Amino acid sequence: MNTRIPVAIPDLSGNEKNYVQDALDSTWISSSGKYLDQFESDFAQVCGSKHCLAVSNGTVALHLALLTLNVMPGDEVIVPSLTYVATANAVKYVGGVPVFVDVMSSDWCLSPEKIEDAITPRTKGIIAVHLYGHPADMDSINHIAGVNGLWVVEDAAEAPFASYKGRPTGSLATIATFSFYGNKVITSGEGGAITLNEDRLALRAKTLRGQGVDPNRRYFFPITGYNFRLTNVAAAILCAQLERHVEIIEARKRIYQLYEEKLSDVSGVHFQPVSEDVVLSPWLFCITIDEDAGKTRDEVAQRLEDQDIETRPFFIPLHLLPPFREDAHNRSADLSNTLRLSASGMNLPTYTNLSENKIERITNTIKGFLDNA
Ligand SMILES: *Cc1c(COP(=O)(O)O)cnc(C)c1O
């Protein structure tokens, strides 16, 4: 009997247990403690950023970023339509209007050209998503933002430890956000962070994260804040993950290489394009299935599911979802790349100890089904 192959399994084989035990023994299980301090300091450094604030998840990280940037009701924020729903939900939490823009076929991230078409007098900022681990074209996006007086946030949930023109993700915009959900590259089960350089914004973000308390006057709350904090126990897991991040990335890159080797000769199957000047974060290996395959993406996914192999279809375009579709329809932007990728793309299982045998089981199932091995 074949065992089921899930899309993701967290790798907790380092010091995770030791550090959690140590956090418990210390009784520092709430929202301060040495693991939080250490994680924030180490992660800021890896991201080439001055500040890091740990928060309870990646959605909260986005919400905190938008609160910090003072997004107001009615403000328009440009987001890609091909992303996880949290990117647009966060805009809604602050009363903003997500304006959906297409991705490029060359990197699957926000199209700078199409951003320009979407800017109105109400536009305040851009959330660039590093989709499936590939950094967006940040120089072009930052340039457009600069010319139009907009801020830029990087949603780097899927791309920690990636780089763009030699600079790490987390250092490429005014604020960057990360997720440490169970299926992400490093995880604490639930968890997230923002990274940023400006001291003034960091102080504001810290205040908002902790109920708005005045840093110099206990129990005095000059503004309405939130409880967006992470626990020291979760940070203990993150410290253990972070100290092994090079090893984790290497192991995942090896999975990517094996998939590419074994699927390179299958007509109709294509890989994620990688721009020359970026280093991808190997999150979930992607393929797209075109007409030459003779089968649809959903048929391939079903065949894999029949063999107890889990896959994930690419995100459903956000502009088609009930909370957003009416507003998006009225703007009638060209979102053709998003539609095509969403219909043809899928993620294959990617985790550090996925064996070559299992990868072969997956790739042989695909080849056998597409009949052209
Ligand atoms: C996972 C993810 C998030 C949200 O993270 P959570 O920790 O699940 O709240 C946000 N944006 C993108 C692009 C993601 O992939």
The ligand as a Gaussian input file, in Angstrom:
#p B3LYP/6-31G(d) Opt

LIG

0 1
 C       -0.086000      32.384000       3.708000
 C       -0.270000      33.728000       3.104000
 C       -0.787000      34.812000       3.842000
 C       -1.444000      34.709000       5.175000
 O       -0.766000      34.086000       6.178000
 P       -1.508000      33.439000       7.431000
 O       -0.352000      33.217000       8.351000
 O       -2.128000      32.158000       6.958000
 O       -2.491000      34.398000       7.970000
 C       -0.808000      36.063000       3.233000
 N       -0.408000      36.249000       1.967000
 C        0.056000      35.227000       1.213000
 C        0.501000      35.502000      -0.188000
 C        0.117000      33.933000       1.747000
 O        0.546000      32.909000       0.986000

